Amino acid sequence: MDTEVLDLPLSRTANERLHTMIPGGAHTYAKGDDQYPENLAPVISHGSGAHVWDVDANRYIEYGSGLRSVSLGHAHPRVLEAVRRELDRGSNFVRPSIVEVQAAERFLATVPTAEMVKFAKNGSDATTAAVRLARAATGRPRVALCGDHPFFSVDDWFIGTTPMSAGIPAANSELTVAFPYGDLAATEQLLTRYQDEIACLILEPATHTEPPPGYLAGLRDLAHRHGCVLVFDEMITGFRWSEAGAQGLYDVVPDLSTFGKALGNGFAVSALAGRRDLMERGGVRHSGDDRVFLLSTTHGAETHSLAAAMAVQTTYVEEGVTARLHALGERLAAGVRQAAAGMGVGDHVVVRGRASNLVFATLDENEQPSQLYRTLFLRRLLAGGVLAPSFVVSSALSDEDIDRTVDVVAEACAVYRKALDAADPTPWLAGRPVKPVFRRSA
């Protein structure tokens, strides 16, 4: 019933080449072509602001840029200027650069709830360092993570809990337990069950829903009462909730926190921050405790990435970026909801989350999540020039971009309604459905 809506011959060829050389065809599973409708996975040539172009010369309005990392838009001039300034000065030396001093000072001024910071290149290294530090500080083996949050690290302590646990000894996975978000009573039961065994509680402080009143403060008190370290994973909430992350917005100070994604606007930089007494265990100026191998990466302090991070923080503060993200997201959410309702699919195409971090759900006739309907929806968005695995906005979007997106969503919802009426989206898929990232078999 549905014909090919977008011709991507060069992207299809490039995807085949990717799979020949790179396991999964991408360096991040969430960027894989299995996350997109069959033969409709654009391979990107370049980007500028909120737009990207594929190798077939198609232009798209892009959402979720760089898996939420490019929050200022691609090739942002202030960031690029800061990076170019460092490139001619060298990027990596045998001793720390003065840029490391400046970047640490800037970060700690932006996130005043932290007392020390150490930079790395990716979020997994930072969260795993936080777990290692908590285990060393408490002498306890177990990690308690929020089971409602999708991703914390590529390392065994987390991946062993997912369907993709191949290659990870069961003994490792057994040391990780889960607690539900927003439920202090259930978390206390878990801590009591594993009394004096849990080193830390790690969670995203907020996600698609606001934390219940008093929850984060209650969780901190609960963790401390049981002798645990509280870790906030602020990879997503950092900058998008406020310049100082969710901890700054909700005024709850964790023991440790991790930042990344928006911190570099696409450049590779992440951070572990927190209490001085904990962080110093990875240093050389403490005594009486075993030293923790915290973070030690050859490229962790590349000068141009730290310069990018400083430029991002300056831009956020001086230009009110967080407020702009929320305003754009609110405009988009209102438009999408109105378009979906107007086409009679308001209960099936559902926008969720904080305005600066919107996602969408595609629900079937029984209002259950459906990969088939997601495939249909993504196909129609791509046909209209919208690349949107989520509706996470960047500050580079214009009102015109948002309005165009809403028009494309309305067109997609019209097809969605036809599929619901037929109680079968298959005729509109033109191939296999998109697949979840975490699955046991290919």
C-alpha positions in Angstrom: 0.0 0.0 0.0 2.9 2.4 0.8 5.4 3.2 -1.9 9.0 4.2 -1.3 8.8 7.6 0.2 12.4 8.5 0.1 15.2 7.3 -2.2 18.5 6.8 -0.4 20.8 4.8 -2.8 24.0 6.3 -1.5 23.0 5.8 2.1 22.1 2.2 1.4 25.5 1.6 -0.1 27.2 3.4 2.8 25.3 1.3 5.3 26.4 -1.9 3.6 30.0 -0.7 3.7 29.6 0.2 7.4 28.3 -3.3 8.3 31.2 -4.9 6.4 33.8 -3.2 8.5 32.1 -2.1 11.8 30.1 -4.5 14.0 26.5 -3.3 14.1 27.2 -0.8 11.3 27.7 2.1 13.7 29.8 3.0 16.7 26.7 3.5 18.9 23.9 0.9 18.9 21.3 3.7 19.1 22.6 5.0 15.8 22.3 1.7 14.0 20.2 1.3 10.8 18.1 -1.3 12.7 16.7 1.7 14.6 15.2 3.0 11.4 12.8 1.7 8.8 14.3 -0.7 6.2 16.3 1.1 3.6 15.5 4.5 5.2 18.5 5.0 7.5 20.3 8.2 6.2 24.0 8.3 6.4 25.0 11.9 7.3 27.3 14.0 5.2 27.3 17.2 7.4 25.2 19.4 9.7 24.6 23.1 10.4 22.5 24.4 13.2 19.4 22.2 13.5 19.7 20.8 10.0 21.6 17.8 8.6 22.2 16.6 5.1 22.7 13.0 4.1 25.0 11.6 1.4 22.1 11.6 -1.0 21.8 15.4 -0.5 18.5 15.3 1.3 18.1 17.9 4.1 16.4 17.1 7.4 15.3 19.0 10.5 17.1 17.0 13.1 16.0 16.1 16.7 17.9 14.3 19.4 21.1 15.6 17.8 24.1 13.4 18.6 22.0 11.4 21.1 21.2 14.6 22.9 24.8 15.9 22.9 24.6 18.7 20.4 22.2 20.9 22.3 23.4 24.2 20.7 23.2 22.9 17.1 25.9 21.6 14.8 29.0 23.7 14.2 28.0 26.3 16.7 30.3 29.4 16.1 31.2 30.1 19.7 32.2 26.5 20.3 34.1 26.2 17.0 36.0 29.5 17.7 37.1 28.2 21.1 38.2 24.8 19.6 40.1 26.5 16.7 42.0 28.7 19.2 43.4 25.6 20.8 44.1 23.4 17.8 47.2 25.4 16.7 48.5 25.3 20.3 48.7 21.5 20.6 46.0 19.2 22.1 47.8 16.8 24.4 51.0 17.1 26.5 53.2 15.1 28.9 51.9 17.3 31.7 48.6 19.0 32.5 47.7 22.0 30.4 46.7 25.3 31.9 43.4 24.7 30.0 42.7 21.9 32.6 42.9 24.5 35.4 40.5 26.9 33.5 38.1 24.1 32.6 37.9 22.8 36.1 37.3 26.3 37.5 34.6 27.0 34.9 32.9 23.6 35.6 32.9 24.1 39.4 31.5 27.6 39.0 28.7 26.3 36.8 28.0 23.3 39.1 28.6 24.8 42.5 27.2 21.8 44.3 30.4 19.9 43.3 33.8 20.4 45.1 36.1 18.6 42.7 35.9 17.4 39.1 37.8 15.0 36.8 37.2 15.0 33.1 37.0 12.0 30.7 35.8 11.3 27.2 32.6 9.4 27.7 29.8 8.9 30.1 30.5 5.2 30.8 33.9 5.9 32.2 32.5 8.6 34.5 29.7 6.4 35.9 32.0 3.4 36.3 34.5 5.6 38.1 31.7 6.8 40.5 30.7 3.2 41.2 34.4 2.2 41.8 34.8 5.2 44.2 31.6 4.3 46.1 32.7 0.7 46.5 36.1 1.8 47.8 34.7 4.4 50.2 32.1 2.0 51.7 33.9 -1.3 51.4 30.7 -2.8 49.9 30.4 -4.8 46.7 26.8 -4.2 45.5 25.5 -1.5 43.2 21.8 -0.4 43.3 20.7 1.2 40.1 17.3 2.6 39.1 15.6 -0.1 37.1 13.4 2.5 35.3 16.3 4.2 33.5 17.6 2.7 30.3 21.3 3.2 30.3 24.2 3.8 32.7 27.4 2.3 31.2 29.0 0.0 28.7 30.7 -1.8 31.6 29.9 -5.1 33.1 28.2 -3.8 36.3 25.4 -2.4 34.1 25.4 -4.3 30.8 25.2 -7.6 32.7 21.6 -6.6 33.8 20.4 -6.1 30.2 19.3 -8.7 27.5 22.7 -8.1 25.9 24.7 -9.8 28.8 26.7 -12.2 26.6 30.3 -12.3 27.7 29.7 -11.1 31.2 30.1 -13.6 34.1 27.0 -14.1 36.1 28.9 -13.3 39.3 29.4 -9.8 38.1 25.7 -9.3 37.3 24.6 -10.6 40.6 26.3 -7.7 42.3 23.9 -5.2 40.7 20.4 -4.8 42.0 17.6 -2.5 41.0 15.2 -0.1 42.7 12.1 1.6 41.2 12.1 5.4 40.6 10.0 7.5 42.9 9.3 4.7 45.5 11.3 5.3 48.7 9.6 2.5 50.5 10.6 -0.1 47.9 14.2 1.3 47.9 14.4 1.0 51.7 13.2 -2.6 51.5 16.0 -3.3 49.0 18.6 -1.6 51.3 17.3 -3.6 54.3 17.4 -6.8 52.3 21.1 -6.2 51.4 22.0 -4.5 54.7 25.6 -3.2 54.6 26.2 -4.6 51.1 25.1 -1.8 48.8 27.8 0.8 48.0 25.7 3.3 46.1 22.4 4.2 44.6 22.8 5.5 41.1 20.0 7.0 39.0 19.0 9.8 36.6 17.6 12.4 39.0 14.7 13.0 36.5 13.6 11.6 33.2 10.3 11.6 31.4 8.5 12.6 34.5 9.2 15.1 37.2 10.4 13.6 40.5 7.7 13.3 43.1 7.7 16.0 45.7 10.5 15.3 48.2 11.7 12.2 46.4 15.3 13.2 45.7 15.9 14.7 49.1 14.3 11.6 50.6 16.5 9.3 48.6 19.6 11.2 49.7 18.5 10.8 53.3 17.8 7.2 52.8 21.1 6.5 51.2 23.0 8.2 53.9 21.0 6.5 56.6 22.1 3.2 55.2 25.7 4.3 54.6 25.5 4.5 50.8 26.8 6.9 48.3 24.2 8.8 46.2 25.2 9.2 42.6 23.2 11.3 40.1 23.7 10.4 36.4 23.3 13.9 34.9 24.3 12.9 31.4 20.9 14.0 30.1 19.7 16.4 32.8 23.0 18.3 32.8 22.4 21.7 31.2 19.0 20.7 29.8 17.3 21.0 33.2 19.6 23.8 34.3 23.2 24.9 33.8 23.9 23.0 37.1 21.8 20.0 36.1 18.8 18.5 38.0 20.7 18.9 41.3 20.8 22.7 40.7 17.1 22.8 39.7 15.8 20.7 42.5 18.3 21.8 45.1 19.4 18.3 46.1 23.1 17.7 46.4 24.3 14.2 45.6 27.6 12.8 46.8 28.8 12.2 43.2 27.4 13.2 39.8 28.4 12.6 36.2 28.0 14.9 33.3 28.5 14.6 29.5 26.5 14.9 26.3 25.6 18.6 26.2 28.8 19.5 28.0 30.8 19.4 24.8 28.2 20.1 22.1 29.4 17.1 20.2 33.0 17.1 21.3 34.1 14.2 23.5 34.1 15.3 27.1 32.5 14.0 30.2 33.0 14.7 33.9 32.8 13.0 37.3 32.2 15.6 40.1 31.4 15.5 43.8 32.4 15.7 47.4 36.1 16.4 48.0 36.5 13.7 50.6 35.3 11.1 48.1 37.1 12.5 45.0 40.4 12.8 46.9 40.5 9.1 47.2 41.5 9.1 43.6 44.2 11.6 44.2 47.6 11.8 46.0 46.9 14.2 48.8 44.9 11.9 51.1 46.2 9.5 53.7 44.9 6.5 55.6 42.9 4.9 52.8 43.8 2.7 49.8 44.2 4.8 46.7 41.5 4.4 44.1 42.4 4.2 40.4 39.7 6.7 39.6 40.1 8.0 36.0 43.3 8.0 34.0 42.8 8.5 30.3 45.4 9.5 27.7 42.9 11.8 25.9 40.8 12.8 28.9 42.1 16.4 28.9 42.5 17.2 25.2 42.7 20.9 25.2 40.2 21.5 22.3 37.5 19.4 24.0 37.9 21.2 27.3 37.8 24.5 25.4 34.5 23.4 23.8 33.1 22.6 27.2 34.0 26.0 28.5 32.4 27.7 25.5 29.3 25.6 26.0 29.0 26.7 29.6 29.5 30.3 28.7 27.0 30.2 25.9 24.3 28.6 28.2 24.7 31.2 30.9 25.1 34.3 28.6 22.4 33.3 26.1 19.8 31.6 28.4 20.0 28.4 26.4 18.1 26.2 28.9 15.1 28.6 28.9 15.2 28.6 25.1 15.3 24.8 25.0 12.2 24.7 27.2 10.4 27.3 25.1 11.1 25.4 21.8 10.1 22.1 23.4 6.8 23.5 24.7 6.0 24.9 21.3 6.8 21.5 19.7 4.9 19.5 22.2 1.8 21.6 21.9 1.9 21.5 18.1 2.4 17.7 18.0 -0.4 17.1 20.5 -2.8 19.3 18.6 -1.9 17.6 15.3 -2.3 14.1 16.7 -5.6 15.0 18.3 -6.8 16.6 15.1 -6.2 13.4 13.2 -7.8 11.3 15.9 -4.6 9.6 17.2 -4.1 11.7 20.3 -4.1 8.6 22.4 -1.7 6.8 20.2 1.0 9.3 19.3 2.0 10.6 22.7 4.6 13.2 23.6 6.3 12.8 27.0 9.0 14.3 29.1 10.3 17.7 30.1 10.0 20.3 27.4 13.8 20.3 26.9 13.9 16.5 26.6 10.8 15.3 24.7 10.3 11.7 23.5 7.3 10.2 21.8 5.5 7.0 22.2 3.8 5.1 19.4 0.9 3.0 20.7 -1.2 0.4 18.9 -5.0 -0.2 18.8 -4.8 -1.3 22.5 -2.7 1.7 23.4 0.4 -0.5 23.9 3.9 0.4 22.7 4.4 -0.8 19.2 7.6 -1.0 17.1 5.3 -1.5 14.0 3.6 1.8 14.5 6.9 3.5 15.4 8.2 2.3 12.0 5.2 3.7 10.2 5.6 7.1 12.1 9.4 7.3 11.4 8.8 6.5 7.7 6.4 9.4 7.3 8.6 11.8 9.3 11.6 11.0 7.1 9.5 11.5 4.0 8.7 15.0 5.2 12.3 15.8 5.9 12.3 15.3 9.7 14.9 13.1 11.3 13.5 12.4 14.7 14.3 9.3 16.8 13.0 11.5 19.6 11.7 15.1 19.8 14.7 16.3 21.9 15.3 19.9 20.7 18.4 21.9 20.1 18.6 25.7 20.6 19.4 26.1 16.9 15.8 25.2 15.9 13.7 28.1 14.6 10.0 28.6 15.1 9.7 27.9 11.4 11.5 24.5 11.9 9.0 23.7 14.7 6.0 24.7 12.6 7.3 22.6 9.6 7.8 19.6 12.0 4.2 19.9 13.2 2.9 19.9 9.7 4.9 16.7 8.9 3.6 15.1 12.1 0.1 15.9 11.0 0.7 14.2 7.7 2.2 11.2 9.5 -0.8 11.0 11.9 -3.2 10.9 9.0 -1.5 7.7 7.8 -1.4 6.5 11.4 -5.2 6.8 11.6 -5.6 4.7 8.5 -3.5 2.0 10.0 -5.4 2.1 13.2 -8.7 1.8 11.3 -7.3 -1.2 9.5 -6.0 -2.6 12.8 -2.8 -3.5 10.9 0.1 -1.1 10.1 2.0 -3.7 8.1 0.9 -2.4 4.6 2.5 0.9 5.4 5.9 -0.4 6.6 7.5 -1.5 3.3 9.9 -3.8 5.2 10.9 -5.0 8.6 10.0 -3.0 11.7 12.6 -1.0 13.7 14.1 -3.0 16.6 14.8 -2.2 20.2 18.5 -1.6 21.1 18.7 -4.1 23.9 17.8 -7.5 22.5 19.4 -10.9 23.0 19.7 -11.9 19.3 20.4 -9.9 16.2 
